[in-house]
């Protein structure tokens, strides 16, 4: 009897997984959302070194003007967003999927597998 109860619980959880997932699926995000995510990533990179090879960003990256952030490249399934910091003379490039997952960031804008 105990085994039947365990099997019922396991079967219920296996079937009900979709009930606990978020709505909306994995649709592509808008360009405005892409820019927003990139700015959020820049802020996070001012708070701690995420092991990207360039250390922690200066606090001034938190206050980049909107016009200095934009999509510099895109292709099937990805965006590359450029965040230009005039005072530092550097541009941070963030590679993300069309659904908003961030894959990488650097100051060259070159990412393996992206032309």
KOLBA-871935 format. One line per field, with one value per residue: residue in three letters; x, y, z of N, C-alpha, C, O in turn. Coordinates in Angstrom, 1 decimal, decimal comma. Example, Ala and Ser with C-alpha at 12.3 -4.5 7.8 and 13.67 -1.06 7.14 Angstrom:
2
residuo c(ala:ser);
n.east c(13,2:12,8);
n.north c(-5,7:-2,2);
n.up c(7,8:7,1);
ca.east c(12,3:13,7);
ca.north c(-4,5:-1,1);
ca.up c(7,8:7,1);
c.east c(13,2:12,9);
c.north c(-3,3:0,0);
c.up c(7,8:7,9);
o.east c(14,2:13,4);
o.north c(-3,3:1,1);
o.up c(8,5:8,0);
# end
This chain:
115
residuo c(unk:unk:unk:unk:unk:unk:unk:unk:unk:unk:unk:unk:unk:unk:unk:unk:unk:unk:unk:unk:unk:unk:unk:unk:unk:unk:unk:unk:unk:unk:unk:unk:unk:unk:unk:unk:unk:unk:unk:unk:unk:unk:unk:unk:unk:unk:unk:unk:unk:unk:unk:unk:unk:unk:unk:unk:unk:unk:unk:unk:unk:unk:unk:unk:unk:unk:unk:unk:unk:unk:unk:unk:unk:unk:unk:unk:unk:unk:unk:unk:unk:unk:unk:unk:unk:unk:unk:unk:unk:unk:unk:unk:unk:unk:unk:unk:unk:unk:unk:unk:unk:unk:unk:unk:unk:unk:unk:unk:unk:unk:unk:unk:unk:unk:unk);
n.east c(0,8:2,0:3,8:2,2:1,1:3,4:4,1:1,9:2,1:4,6:3,8:1,8:3,3:5,1:3,4:2,2:4,1:4,0:2,1:3,4:5,3:6,4:4,3:3,8:5,8:8,7:9,1:10,5:12,0:11,3:13,0:13,3:13,2:15,5:17,5:17,0:17,6:20,4:21,3:20,7:22,4:24,9:24,8:24,8:27,4:28,9:28,7:29,9:32,7:32,2:33,7:34,3:36,6:37,4:37,0:35,4:33,1:33,4:31,5:30,3:29,2:26,6:25,0:24,6:23,6:20,5:20,7:23,2:23,1:22,4:21,3:23,9:24,4:22,7:21,2:20,1:18,5:20,0:21,2:23,5:24,4:25,5:27,1:28,0:30,5:31,5:33,2:35,1:36,0:35,4:33,5:31,1:30,1:27,3:26,3:23,3:20,5:17,6:15,6:16,3:18,3:21,4:24,6:27,3:29,9:32,0:34,7:35,4:33,5:33,5:32,4:32,7:31,6:29,8:29,2);
n.north c(-1,2:1,2:1,5:2,0:4,5:6,1:5,8:7,0:9,7:10,4:10,0:12,0:14,4:14,3:14,6:17,1:19,1:21,1:22,8:24,3:25,8:28,9:31,3:32,2:31,0:30,7:33,0:35,3:38,3:41,9:44,7:46,8:45,4:43,9:45,9:46,8:44,5:44,3:46,7:46,1:44,0:45,3:46,9:44,9:43,9:45,9:45,5:43,0:40,9:38,9:36,9:37,3:38,1:40,7:41,9:43,8:46,3:49,9:52,1:54,1:52,9:52,4:54,5:55,0:56,9:56,5:56,7:55,7:53,0:50,2:47,9:46,3:44,3:41,5:38,3:35,1:34,0:35,5:38,4:41,2:43,5:46,9:48,9:52,0:53,7:56,8:58,3:56,5:55,6:53,1:50,3:48,1:44,9:42,8:39,6:38,0:35,7:35,5:35,3:36,4:35,4:35,7:35,3:36,0:38,5:41,2:43,5:43,6:42,9:40,7:37,4:33,9:31,9:33,8:35,9);
n.up c(0,0:0,8:-1,2:-3,4:-2,8:-2,9:-5,6:-6,7:-5,9:-7,1:-9,8:-10,0:-9,5:-11,7:-13,9:-13,3:-13,7:-15,6:-14,5:-12,6:-14,0:-15,5:-17,2:-20,7:-22,3:-24,3:-25,9:-28,3:-27,0:-26,8:-28,4:-26,7:-24,2:-24,5:-24,3:-21,7:-20,2:-20,8:-19,6:-16,9:-16,5:-16,7:-14,4:-12,5:-12,9:-11,8:-9,2:-8,5:-9,4:-12,0:-13,1:-15,8:-17,0:-16,9:-14,5:-11,9:-12,8:-12,9:-10,7:-12,2:-14,5:-13,9:-14,5:-17,2:-20,1:-21,8:-24,6:-25,1:-25,2:-27,0:-29,6:-31,2:-33,0:-34,4:-34,9:-36,1:-33,4:-31,5:-29,8:-29,8:-27,6:-27,2:-24,9:-24,4:-22,8:-22,5:-20,9:-19,9:-22,3:-23,4:-24,6:-23,6:-24,5:-24,7:-25,0:-25,8:-25,8:-28,0:-26,3:-24,0:-22,3:-20,9:-22,3:-22,5:-22,0:-23,0:-23,9:-26,6:-28,4:-29,9:-30,3:-29,9:-32,5:-33,5:-36,1);
ca.east c(0,0:2,9:4,4:1,2:1,0:4,6:4,0:0,8:2,7:5,6:3,1:1,2:4,3:5,6:2,4:1,8:5,2:3,6:1,3:4,3:6,1:5,9:3,6:4,5:6,7:10,0:9,0:11,5:11,7:11,3:14,3:13,3:13,5:16,9:18,3:16,8:18,4:21,8:21,6:20,7:23,7:26,0:24,7:25,3:28,8:29,5:28,6:30,9:33,4:31,5:34,6:34,2:37,9:37,7:36,8:34,2:33,0:33,2:30,1:29,7:28,4:25,2:24,3:24,8:22,4:19,7:21,2:24,5:22,9:21,6:21,7:24,9:24,4:21,7:21,1:19,1:18,5:20,8:21,5:24,7:24,1:26,6:26,9:29,1:30,9:32,3:34,3:36,2:36,4:35,2:32,2:30,8:29,2:26,7:25,7:22,2:19,6:16,5:14,6:16,8:19,3:22,7:25,6:28,7:30,1:33,4:34,9:35,8:32,3:33,7:32,0:32,9:30,4:29,0:29,9);
ca.north c(0,0:2,3:1,7:2,6:5,9:6,7:5,8:8,0:11,0:10,5:10,2:13,3:15,4:14,2:15,1:18,4:20,0:22,3:23,7:25,1:26,6:30,3:31,4:33,0:30,2:31,2:33,9:36,4:39,6:43,1:45,4:47,5:44,5:43,5:47,0:46,8:43,4:44,7:47,7:45,4:43,2:46,2:47,2:43,7:43,8:46,9:45,0:42,0:40,3:37,7:36,0:37,5:38,4:42,2:42,3:44,5:47,5:51,1:52,4:55,0:52,2:52,3:55,8:55,2:57,4:55,5:56,8:55,0:51,6:49,8:46,6:46,5:43,1:40,5:37,2:34,1:33,5:36,2:39,9:41,7:44,9:47,7:49,9:52,9:54,6:57,8:58,8:55,5:55,3:51,7:49,8:46,8:44,2:41,7:38,6:37,3:35,0:36,3:35,1:37,2:34,7:36,4:34,3:36,4:40,0:41,6:44,8:43,5:42,7:39,4:36,2:32,7:31,4:34,9:36,7);
ca.up c(0,0:0,9:-2,6:-4,3:-2,5:-3,4:-7,0:-7,1:-5,7:-8,2:-11,1:-10,0:-9,7:-13,1:-14,8:-13,0:-13,8:-16,4:-13,7:-11,8:-14,9:-15,8:-18,5:-21,8:-23,1:-24,6:-27,1:-28,4:-26,3:-27,6:-28,4:-25,4:-23,1:-24,7:-23,8:-20,3:-19,6:-20,9:-18,5:-15,7:-16,4:-16,4:-13,0:-11,7:-13,1:-11,0:-7,8:-8,2:-10,5:-12,4:-13,8:-17,2:-17,5:-16,8:-13,1:-11,5:-13,5:-12,1:-10,4:-13,2:-15,5:-13,5:-14,9:-18,7:-20,7:-22,7:-26,0:-25,2:-25,1:-28,2:-30,2:-32,3:-33,9:-34,1:-35,9:-35,7:-32,0:-30,5:-29,9:-29,1:-27,1:-26,9:-23,9:-24,6:-21,7:-23,1:-20,0:-19,9:-23,7:-23,6:-24,9:-23,1:-25,4:-24,0:-25,9:-25,2:-26,7:-28,3:-25,2:-22,9:-21,5:-21,1:-22,4:-22,3:-22,0:-23,2:-24,5:-28,0:-29,3:-30,7:-29,5:-30,6:-33,2:-33,9:-37,1);
c.east c(0,9:3,5:3,5:1,1:2,2:4,5:2,9:1,4:3,7:4,9:2,4:2,2:4,9:4,6:2,1:2,9:4,9:2,8:2,2:5,2:5,5:5,2:4,4:5,4:8,1:10,0:10,1:11,1:11,8:12,7:14,4:13,7:15,0:17,8:18,2:17,6:19,9:22,2:21,6:22,0:24,9:26,0:25,2:26,8:29,6:29,5:29,5:31,5:32,7:32,3:34,6:35,6:38,3:37,4:35,5:34,2:32,9:31,8:29,4:29,0:26,9:24,4:24,5:23,5:21,8:20,3:22,5:24,4:22,0:22,1:22,7:24,9:23,3:21,7:20,1:19,3:19,4:20,8:22,8:24,4:25,3:26,2:28,1:29,3:31,9:33,5:35,4:36,7:36,3:33,7:32,1:29,8:28,7:26,0:24,5:21,3:18,4:15,4:15,1:17,8:20,7:23,8:27,0:28,8:31,6:33,5:35,4:34,6:32,4:33,3:32,2:31,6:29,5:29,8:29,4);
c.north c(1,3:2,6:2,3:4,1:6,7:6,9:6,9:9,4:11,3:10,8:11,6:14,4:15,4:14,8:16,6:19,4:21,2:23,3:24,7:26,0:28,0:30,3:32,1:32,2:30,9:32,1:34,9:37,7:40,8:43,8:46,2:46,6:44,1:44,6:47,0:45,7:43,8:45,7:47,1:44,6:44,1:46,6:46,1:43,6:44,9:46,4:43,9:41,5:39,0:36,7:36,1:37,9:39,9:42,7:43,0:45,9:48,7:51,4:53,3:54,2:52,1:53,5:56,0:55,8:56,4:55,5:56,1:53,5:51,2:48,5:46,9:45,4:42,2:39,4:36,2:33,6:34,3:37,7:40,2:43,2:45,6:48,7:50,8:53,8:55,6:58,2:57,8:55,2:53,8:51,4:48,4:46,1:43,0:40,9:37,9:36,6:35,9:36,2:35,8:36,6:35,3:35,3:34,7:38,0:40,2:43,0:44,8:43,4:41,5:38,3:35,0:32,2:32,5:35,7:38,1);
c.up c(0,0:-0,5:-3,5:-4,1:-3,0:-4,9:-7,5:-6,9:-6,8:-9,5:-11,1:-10,2:-11,1:-14,1:-14,6:-13,1:-14,6:-15,6:-12,9:-12,7:-15,1:-17,1:-19,5:-22,7:-23,2:-25,8:-27,1:-27,6:-27,2:-27,5:-27,1:-24,2:-23,2:-24,0:-22,3:-19,6:-19,7:-19,8:-17,2:-15,5:-16,1:-15,0:-12,1:-11,8:-12,3:-9,5:-7,5:-9,5:-10,8:-13,2:-15,3:-17,8:-17,4:-15,5:-13,0:-12,2:-12,5:-11,9:-11,5:-14,3:-15,2:-14,1:-16,4:-19,2:-21,7:-24,1:-26,2:-25,1:-26,3:-28,7:-31,3:-33,3:-33,5:-35,3:-35,4:-34,3:-31,0:-30,8:-29,3:-28,8:-26,8:-25,9:-23,9:-23,4:-22,2:-22,2:-19,9:-21,3:-24,0:-23,9:-24,4:-24,1:-24,6:-25,1:-25,2:-26,2:-27,0:-27,3:-23,9:-22,0:-21,9:-21,2:-22,1:-22,4:-22,2:-23,7:-25,9:-28,9:-30,1:-29,8:-30,4:-31,2:-33,7:-34,9:-37,1);
o.east c(0,6:3,6:3,9:0,9:2,1:4,8:3,1:1,1:3,7:5,3:2,4:1,9:5,2:5,1:1,7:2,8:5,3:2,8:1,8:5,9:4,3:5,4:5,5:5,8:8,5:10,8:10,7:9,9:12,4:13,5:15,5:14,4:15,7:18,7:19,2:18,2:20,6:23,2:22,5:22,5:25,7:27,0:26,0:27,5:30,8:30,3:29,9:30,9:32,7:31,8:34,8:35,7:39,4:37,5:34,6:35,3:32,5:30,9:28,2:28,2:26,1:23,1:24,5:22,4:22,5:20,4:23,0:25,4:20,9:23,3:22,4:25,4:22,9:22,1:19,4:20,3:19,5:20,4:23,3:24,0:26,2:25,2:29,2:28,4:33,1:34,6:36,6:37,8:37,1:32,8:32,9:28,8:29,4:25,2:24,7:21,4:18,2:14,4:14,4:18,3:21,0:23,9:27,8:27,8:32,4:32,5:35,8:34,6:31,5:33,9:31,8:30,6:28,5:30,9:29,9);
o.north c(2,2:3,8:3,1:4,9:7,8:7,9:7,5:10,3:12,4:11,7:12,2:15,4:16,5:15,5:17,3:20,6:22,3:24,5:25,8:26,8:28,2:29,5:32,6:32,7:31,6:31,8:35,2:38,0:40,7:43,4:46,3:47,0:43,9:44,3:47,2:45,9:43,5:45,6:47,4:44,6:43,8:46,7:46,3:43,1:44,8:46,9:43,7:41,6:38,1:35,8:35,1:38,0:40,2:43,9:43,0:46,5:48,5:51,1:53,3:54,9:51,8:53,4:57,2:55,3:55,6:54,5:55,9:52,8:51,7:48,0:47,7:45,6:42,1:39,7:36,4:32,9:34,0:38,2:39,5:44,0:45,1:49,4:50,4:54,5:55,3:58,3:58,2:54,6:53,3:52,1:47,6:46,7:42,3:41,3:37,4:36,9:36,9:36,9:35,8:37,2:35,4:34,4:34,0:38,6:39,5:43,7:45,8:43,9:41,2:38,1:35,0:32,1:32,2:36,1:38,9);
o.up c(-0,7:-0,9:-4,4:-5,0:-3,6:-5,5:-8,5:-7,8:-7,3:-10,3:-12,2:-11,0:-11,7:-15,0:-15,5:-12,8:-14,3:-15,9:-12,6:-12,2:-15,0:-18,0:-19,3:-23,7:-22,3:-26,7:-26,0:-27,6:-28,3:-26,6:-26,6:-23,4:-22,2:-23,3:-21,6:-18,5:-18,7:-19,2:-16,3:-14,4:-15,3:-14,3:-11,2:-10,8:-12,1:-8,7:-6,3:-10,6:-10,0:-13,8:-16,0:-19,1:-17,7:-15,2:-13,8:-12,3:-11,3:-12,7:-11,6:-15,1:-16,0:-14,2:-16,8:-18,9:-22,3:-24,8:-27,4:-25,1:-26,5:-28,4:-32,2:-34,4:-32,3:-36,4:-34,5:-34,0:-29,9:-31,9:-28,3:-29,7:-26,1:-26,1:-23,4:-23,0:-22,3:-22,7:-19,8:-21,4:-24,9:-23,5:-24,8:-24,4:-24,0:-25,9:-24,1:-27,4:-26,3:-27,3:-22,9:-21,0:-23,1:-20,3:-21,5:-22,8:-21,6:-24,0:-26,5:-30,1:-31,0:-28,7:-31,6:-30,5:-34,4:-34,7:-38,0);
# end
